[in-house]
Amino acid sequence: MFENICQAIEQLDGERFIEQPWIRDRNGIWIAGENSENTIYVDRALHNGNVFEKVGVNYVAIEGELPPGMTFHKSGALTTEEVDRMTGDKGTPFFATGTSFVIHPYNPMVPIAHVNYRYFQIGDGTQPGYWWFGGGADLTPAYLFEEDAVHFHNMHKEVCDKHDPSYYPRFKKWCDEYFHVSHRGESRGIGGIFFDHLNDRSVQELLAFVTDCTEAFVPAYLPIVDRRKDMVFTEENKYWQRIVRGRYVEFILTSDRGARFGLARGMVHQQSVFNCMPPAASWQYDDQPASGSKEAMLREVLKNPRQWV
């Protein structure tokens, strides 16, 4: 997923990612350096491209130990009481791997995209319930084009249906509920799929499902970008894009469990978290759009999630 999506983005944009690997020093502090045998940690960033204003990318594969008293639950990750009891009183080995992309396009007619898939393992992973998969993909448009929403959701429904027809409605609902800015009473975007603590089948079955999900992202998102990237827009459209980006920032800082977990545990460098932030965002007092406008139509959809397929 990591290399394939990076290459597809570079091909569409025409610019290349810059890369920064990280390694821990003897005090456990992240410093710039080449990856070690038990830690692979890479950030990539693309700024001021031809199509994308900013793309933040992270890939990590880490073996480590939760310190005494630290649990996945306290860090903000979804887990179970059984796992928390296992990790609560002593240091516990873990393995975590995952990759994430947050894509902020230049043209406000192109939606923000987020995709992240991950795997956690407590101990050696042989005990039932001590490993799980999580992740998903979703869109945050500034301007809503229904055909784009239908395309994105349909691509993810197809991959879900290939493995289990119950997956898409379940994970679509989960996405709507998770990416909800509660203090605003609205969703962050128009959804997609999201799941966490998925461990109800064999590792092989779920790995195949997650692999198919990762491969679905490029054909689900990049055709939308290609359709919208050259559309005419105004400074008012860019202003509204910055307002929408502000909501995106609010969600990450107030509600996102992954960001809280990574920072609380020290599993990620703070640069990785802020690498996903938009290049520019705005907050305006009483930013209600004009009645009947395209911006107002988007707000209505964000307050009342729709079924797209």
KEMI-795938 format. One record per residue (C-alpha): residue in one letter; y, z, x. Coordinates in pm, whole numbers, padded with zeros to 5 digits. Example, Ala and Ser with C-alpha at 12.3 -4.5 7.8 and 13.67 -1.06 7.14 Angstrom:
@r=A&yy=-00450&zz=00780&xx=01230
@r=S&yy=-00106&zz=00714&xx=01367
//
This chain:
@r=M&yy=00000&zz=00000&xx=00000
@r=F&yy=00250&zz=00109&xx=00265
@r=E&yy=00252&zz=-00205&xx=00477
@r=N&yy=00199&zz=-00449&xx=00191
@r=I&yy=00494&zz=-00324&xx=-00014
@r=C&yy=00718&zz=-00303&xx=00293
@r=Q&yy=00636&zz=-00662&xx=00382
@r=A&yy=00698&zz=-00783&xx=00024
@r=I&yy=01036&zz=-00609&xx=00015
@r=E&yy=01138&zz=-00751&xx=00353
@r=Q&yy=01032&zz=-01100&xx=00248
@r=L&yy=01240&zz=-01087&xx=-00069
@r=D&yy=01543&zz=-00925&xx=00093
@r=G&yy=01551&zz=-01101&xx=00429
@r=E&yy=01629&zz=-00780&xx=00620
@r=R&yy=01388&zz=-00552&xx=00807
@r=F&yy=01317&zz=-00181&xx=00775
@r=I&yy=01409&zz=00058&xx=01052
@r=E&yy=01137&zz=00313&xx=01130
@r=Q&yy=01141&zz=00675&xx=01241
@r=P&yy=00819&zz=00865&xx=01320
@r=W&yy=00825&zz=01245&xx=01320
@r=I&yy=00615&zz=01509&xx=01495
@r=R&yy=00621&zz=01889&xx=01494
@r=D&yy=00726&zz=02077&xx=01805
@r=R&yy=00546&zz=02394&xx=01917
@r=N&yy=00759&zz=02598&xx=01675
@r=G&yy=00658&zz=02380&xx=01379
@r=I&yy=00996&zz=02206&xx=01354
@r=W&yy=01004&zz=01833&xx=01279
@r=I&yy=01148&zz=01632&xx=01567
@r=A&yy=01163&zz=01260&xx=01639
@r=G&yy=00856&zz=01147&xx=01830
@r=E&yy=00530&zz=00960&xx=01825
@r=N&yy=00264&zz=01069&xx=01577
@r=S&yy=-00019&zz=01297&xx=01690
@r=E&yy=-00391&zz=01292&xx=01618
@r=N&yy=-00370&zz=01518&xx=01312
@r=T&yy=-00023&zz=01419&xx=01190
@r=I&yy=00096&zz=01075&xx=01089
@r=Y&yy=00450&zz=01090&xx=00953
@r=V&yy=00670&zz=00782&xx=00924
@r=D&yy=01001&zz=00724&xx=00747
@r=R&yy=01137&zz=00375&xx=00694
@r=A&yy=01477&zz=00277&xx=00559
@r=L&yy=01651&zz=-00046&xx=00464
@r=H&yy=02028&zz=-00021&xx=00414
@r=N&yy=02277&zz=-00283&xx=00292
@r=G&yy=02028&zz=-00563&xx=00259
@r=N&yy=02082&zz=-00889&xx=00076
@r=V&yy=01907&zz=-00771&xx=-00241
@r=F&yy=01849&zz=-00399&xx=-00191
@r=E&yy=02136&zz=-00163&xx=-00123
@r=K&yy=01896&zz=00106&xx=-00001
@r=V&yy=01520&zz=00150&xx=00017
@r=G&yy=01366&zz=00479&xx=00131
@r=V&yy=01001&zz=00484&xx=00234
@r=N&yy=00770&zz=00757&xx=00357
@r=Y&yy=00406&zz=00766&xx=00465
@r=V&yy=00234&zz=01089&xx=00564
@r=A&yy=-00117&zz=01207&xx=00651
@r=I&yy=-00115&zz=01572&xx=00757
@r=E&yy=-00372&zz=01837&xx=00835
@r=G&yy=-00226&zz=02186&xx=00831
@r=E&yy=-00251&zz=02538&xx=00698
@r=L&yy=-00077&zz=02704&xx=00408
@r=P&yy=00067&zz=03033&xx=00538
@r=P&yy=-00043&zz=03364&xx=00381
@r=G&yy=00123&zz=03416&xx=00045
@r=M&yy=00209&zz=03048&xx=-00002
@r=T&yy=00030&zz=02860&xx=-00278
@r=F&yy=00062&zz=02506&xx=-00402
@r=H&yy=00182&zz=02646&xx=-00736
@r=K&yy=00460&zz=02854&xx=-00579
@r=S&yy=00568&zz=02548&xx=-00383
@r=G&yy=00607&zz=02349&xx=-00704
@r=A&yy=00295&zz=02131&xx=-00694
@r=L&yy=00059&zz=02111&xx=-00989
@r=T&yy=-00255&zz=02309&xx=-00922
@r=T&yy=-00500&zz=02550&xx=-01083
@r=E&yy=-00526&zz=02928&xx=-01089
@r=E&yy=-00857&zz=02898&xx=-00906
@r=V&yy=-00697&zz=02714&xx=-00616
@r=D&yy=-00405&zz=02958&xx=-00611
@r=R&yy=-00646&zz=03252&xx=-00579
@r=M&yy=-00809&zz=03075&xx=-00287
@r=T&yy=-00480&zz=03024&xx=-00105
@r=G&yy=-00285&zz=03335&xx=-00201
@r=D&yy=-00388&zz=03600&xx=00052
@r=K&yy=-00463&zz=03413&xx=00371
@r=G&yy=-00381&zz=03098&xx=00558
@r=T&yy=-00579&zz=02809&xx=00413
@r=P&yy=-00646&zz=02468&xx=00572
@r=F&yy=-00530&zz=02165&xx=00377
@r=F&yy=-00507&zz=01788&xx=00411
@r=A&yy=-00242&zz=01581&xx=00238
@r=T&yy=-00168&zz=01213&xx=00246
@r=G&yy=00061&zz=00994&xx=00044
@r=T&yy=00321&zz=00724&xx=00045
@r=S&yy=00639&zz=00683&xx=-00156
@r=F&yy=00906&zz=00418&xx=-00215
@r=V&yy=01241&zz=00458&xx=-00385
@r=I&yy=01424&zz=00128&xx=-00425
@r=H&yy=01795&zz=00105&xx=-00506
@r=P&yy=01896&zz=-00260&xx=-00569
@r=Y&yy=02245&zz=-00394&xx=-00514
@r=N&yy=02278&zz=-00580&xx=-00845
@r=P&yy=02311&zz=-00332&xx=-01135
@r=M&yy=02102&zz=-00562&xx=-01353
@r=V&yy=01800&zz=-00481&xx=-01136
@r=P&yy=01637&zz=-00142&xx=-01212
@r=I&yy=01577&zz=00135&xx=-00960
@r=A&yy=01206&zz=00163&xx=-00886
@r=H&yy=00997&zz=00456&xx=-00771
@r=V&yy=00631&zz=00450&xx=-00669
@r=N&yy=00431&zz=00729&xx=-00509
@r=Y&yy=00059&zz=00798&xx=-00476
@r=R&yy=-00093&zz=01096&xx=-00297
@r=Y&yy=-00408&zz=01299&xx=-00227
@r=F&yy=-00433&zz=01674&xx=-00163
@r=Q&yy=-00732&zz=01865&xx=-00033
@r=I&yy=-00782&zz=02240&xx=00011
@r=G&yy=-01032&zz=02346&xx=00277
@r=D&yy=-01281&zz=02074&xx=00360
@r=G&yy=-01264&zz=01925&xx=00011
@r=T&yy=-01630&zz=01984&xx=-00069
@r=Q&yy=-01571&zz=02249&xx=-00337
@r=P&yy=-01510&zz=02112&xx=-00689
@r=G&yy=-01150&zz=02137&xx=-00799
@r=Y&yy=-01012&zz=02174&xx=-00447
@r=W&yy=-00902&zz=01812&xx=-00414
@r=W&yy=-00697&zz=01590&xx=-00641
@r=F&yy=-00501&zz=01267&xx=-00670
@r=G&yy=-00151&zz=01228&xx=-00809
@r=G&yy=00133&zz=00982&xx=-00839
@r=G&yy=00261&zz=00693&xx=-01043
@r=A&yy=00531&zz=00430&xx=-01074
@r=D&yy=00839&zz=00407&xx=-01298
@r=L&yy=01167&zz=00223&xx=-01355
@r=T&yy=01524&zz=00350&xx=-01395
@r=P&yy=01747&zz=00067&xx=-01521
@r=A&yy=02124&zz=00073&xx=-01550
@r=Y&yy=02097&zz=-00217&xx=-01796
@r=L&yy=01790&zz=-00254&xx=-02013
@r=F&yy=01611&zz=-00586&xx=-02049
@r=E&yy=01319&zz=-00536&xx=-02285
@r=E&yy=01111&zz=-00815&xx=-02133
@r=D&yy=01130&zz=-00637&xx=-01796
@r=A&yy=01016&zz=-00308&xx=-01950
@r=V&yy=00728&zz=-00483&xx=-02127
@r=H&yy=00622&zz=-00661&xx=-01808
@r=F&yy=00625&zz=-00345&xx=-01595
@r=H&yy=00434&zz=-00140&xx=-01850
@r=N&yy=00189&zz=-00417&xx=-01927
@r=M&yy=00096&zz=-00458&xx=-01560
@r=H&yy=00020&zz=-00087&xx=-01535
@r=K&yy=-00164&zz=-00081&xx=-01865
@r=E&yy=-00391&zz=-00359&xx=-01742
@r=V&yy=-00488&zz=-00169&xx=-01429
@r=C&yy=-00540&zz=00152&xx=-01626
@r=D&yy=-00755&zz=-00024&xx=-01889
@r=K&yy=-00973&zz=-00165&xx=-01612
@r=H&yy=-01083&zz=00191&xx=-01531
@r=D&yy=-01045&zz=00379&xx=-01860
@r=P&yy=-00866&zz=00271&xx=-02184
@r=S&yy=-00747&zz=00628&xx=-02231
@r=Y&yy=-00557&zz=00628&xx=-01902
@r=Y&yy=-00247&zz=00428&xx=-01997
@r=P&yy=-00145&zz=00616&xx=-02315
@r=R&yy=-00220&zz=00945&xx=-02142
@r=F&yy=-00035&zz=00866&xx=-01819
@r=K&yy=00253&zz=00688&xx=-01995
@r=K&yy=00316&zz=01000&xx=-02204
@r=W&yy=00286&zz=01217&xx=-01895
@r=C&yy=00544&zz=01000&xx=-01718
@r=D&yy=00791&zz=01029&xx=-02008
@r=E&yy=00750&zz=01407&xx=-02009
@r=Y&yy=00765&zz=01457&xx=-01632
@r=F&yy=01065&zz=01237&xx=-01557
@r=H&yy=01282&zz=01418&xx=-01809
@r=V&yy=01624&zz=01551&xx=-01715
@r=S&yy=01604&zz=01859&xx=-01935
@r=H&yy=01967&zz=01969&xx=-01897
@r=R&yy=02073&zz=01621&xx=-02016
@r=G&yy=01812&zz=01588&xx=-02290
@r=E&yy=01717&zz=01243&xx=-02171
@r=S&yy=01459&zz=01066&xx=-01954
@r=R&yy=01538&zz=00954&xx=-01602
@r=G&yy=01435&zz=00600&xx=-01690
@r=I&yy=01206&zz=00391&xx=-01908
@r=G&yy=00889&zz=00533&xx=-01759
@r=G&yy=00569&zz=00381&xx=-01635
@r=I&yy=00268&zz=00593&xx=-01547
@r=F&yy=00234&zz=00937&xx=-01388
@r=F&yy=-00055&zz=01176&xx=-01329
@r=D&yy=-00134&zz=01479&xx=-01115
@r=H&yy=-00432&zz=01698&xx=-01032
@r=L&yy=-00664&zz=01409&xx=-01122
@r=N&yy=-01013&zz=01520&xx=-01017
@r=D&yy=-01236&zz=01473&xx=-01322
@r=R&yy=-01445&zz=01198&xx=-01160
@r=S&yy=-01587&zz=01126&xx=-00816
@r=V&yy=-01356&zz=01072&xx=-00521
@r=Q&yy=-01482&zz=00714&xx=-00495
@r=E&yy=-01403&zz=00633&xx=-00860
@r=L&yy=-01055&zz=00783&xx=-00848
@r=L&yy=-00974&zz=00631&xx=-00510
@r=A&yy=-01060&zz=00288&xx=-00655
@r=F&yy=-00829&zz=00355&xx=-00950
@r=V&yy=-00539&zz=00473&xx=-00733
@r=T&yy=-00589&zz=00178&xx=-00497
@r=D&yy=-00565&zz=-00064&xx=-00790
@r=C&yy=-00250&zz=00113&xx=-00910
@r=T&yy=-00084&zz=00073&xx=-00572
@r=E&yy=-00170&zz=-00297&xx=-00566
@r=A&yy=-00019&zz=-00343&xx=-00914
@r=F&yy=00330&zz=-00232&xx=-00809
@r=V&yy=00444&zz=-00547&xx=-00628
@r=P&yy=00356&zz=-00789&xx=-00914
@r=A&yy=00493&zz=-00536&xx=-01165
@r=Y&yy=00834&zz=-00492&xx=-01002
@r=L&yy=00931&zz=-00774&xx=-00767
@r=P&yy=00928&zz=-01049&xx=-01034
@r=I&yy=01185&zz=-00839&xx=-01223
@r=V&yy=01399&zz=-00821&xx=-00910
@r=D&yy=01373&zz=-01195&xx=-00861
@r=R&yy=01482&zz=-01258&xx=-01222
@r=R&yy=01788&zz=-01030&xx=-01208
@r=K&yy=01912&zz=-01022&xx=-00847
@r=D&yy=02151&zz=-01318&xx=-00883
@r=M&yy=02298&zz=-01229&xx=-01223
@r=V&yy=02675&zz=-01203&xx=-01250
@r=F&yy=02811&zz=-00849&xx=-01279
@r=T&yy=03147&zz=-00673&xx=-01287
@r=E&yy=03294&zz=-00366&xx=-01122
@r=E&yy=03244&zz=-00187&xx=-01455
@r=N&yy=02873&zz=-00266&xx=-01428
@r=K&yy=02866&zz=-00119&xx=-01075
@r=Y&yy=03045&zz=00191&xx=-01202
@r=W&yy=02778&zz=00240&xx=-01470
@r=Q&yy=02506&zz=00187&xx=-01209
@r=R&yy=02658&zz=00474&xx=-01009
@r=I&yy=02655&zz=00696&xx=-01320
@r=V&yy=02284&zz=00619&xx=-01370
@r=R&yy=02220&zz=00689&xx=-01003
@r=G&yy=02387&zz=01026&xx=-01050
@r=R&yy=02128&zz=01114&xx=-01315
@r=Y&yy=01859&zz=01008&xx=-01068
@r=V&yy=01999&zz=01253&xx=-00810
@r=E&yy=02013&zz=01531&xx=-01070
@r=F&yy=01644&zz=01490&xx=-01146
@r=I&yy=01538&zz=01501&xx=-00781
@r=L&yy=01746&zz=01810&xx=-00705
@r=T&yy=01671&zz=02008&xx=-01021
@r=S&yy=01333&zz=01899&xx=-01154
@r=D&yy=01115&zz=01712&xx=-00906
@r=R&yy=00815&zz=01924&xx=-00804
@r=G&yy=00726&zz=01697&xx=-00513
@r=A&yy=01063&zz=01746&xx=-00344
@r=R&yy=01049&zz=02123&xx=-00398
@r=F&yy=00696&zz=02145&xx=-00263
@r=G&yy=00766&zz=01938&xx=00045
@r=L&yy=01080&zz=02131&xx=00137
@r=A&yy=00940&zz=02478&xx=00056
@r=R&yy=00627&zz=02422&xx=00260
@r=G&yy=00802&zz=02229&xx=00536
@r=M&yy=00550&zz=01951&xx=00482
@r=V&yy=00827&zz=01690&xx=00487
@r=H&yy=01140&zz=01649&xx=00692
@r=Q&yy=01456&zz=01691&xx=00487
@r=Q&yy=01562&zz=01342&xx=00594
@r=S&yy=01263&zz=01206&xx=00402
@r=V&yy=01380&zz=01370&xx=00080
@r=F&yy=01736&zz=01245&xx=00113
@r=N&yy=01616&zz=00902&xx=00225
@r=C&yy=01528&zz=00844&xx=-00142
@r=M&yy=01880&zz=00922&xx=-00264
@r=P&yy=02105&zz=00633&xx=-00376
@r=P&yy=02369&zz=00503&xx=-00135
@r=A&yy=02645&zz=00586&xx=-00386
@r=A&yy=02648&zz=00781&xx=-00712
@r=S&yy=02917&zz=00899&xx=-00955
@r=W&yy=02976&zz=01179&xx=-01202
@r=Q&yy=03241&zz=01144&xx=-01470
@r=Y&yy=03344&zz=01414&xx=-01714
@r=D&yy=03219&zz=01322&xx=-02064
@r=D&yy=03064&zz=00993&xx=-01954
@r=Q&yy=02968&zz=00879&xx=-02304
@r=P&yy=02957&zz=00498&xx=-02325
@r=A&yy=03134&zz=00305&xx=-02598
@r=S&yy=02947&zz=00288&xx=-02927
@r=G&yy=02744&zz=-00030&xx=-02963
@r=S&yy=02764&zz=-00117&xx=-02592
@r=K&yy=02470&zz=-00205&xx=-02369
@r=E&yy=02526&zz=00124&xx=-02189
@r=A&yy=02503&zz=00314&xx=-02519
@r=M&yy=02183&zz=00128&xx=-02606
@r=L&yy=02030&zz=00244&xx=-02278
@r=R&yy=02130&zz=00606&xx=-02343
@r=E&yy=01961&zz=00592&xx=-02683
@r=V&yy=01636&zz=00469&xx=-02527
@r=L&yy=01653&zz=00741&xx=-02263
@r=K&yy=01688&zz=01006&xx=-02532
@r=N&yy=01402&zz=00858&xx=-02738
@r=P&yy=01128&zz=00707&xx=-02518
@r=R&yy=00971&zz=00393&xx=-02661
@r=Q&yy=00627&zz=00236&xx=-02661
@r=W&yy=00664&zz=-00087&xx=-02464
@r=V&yy=00314&zz=-00232&xx=-02499
//
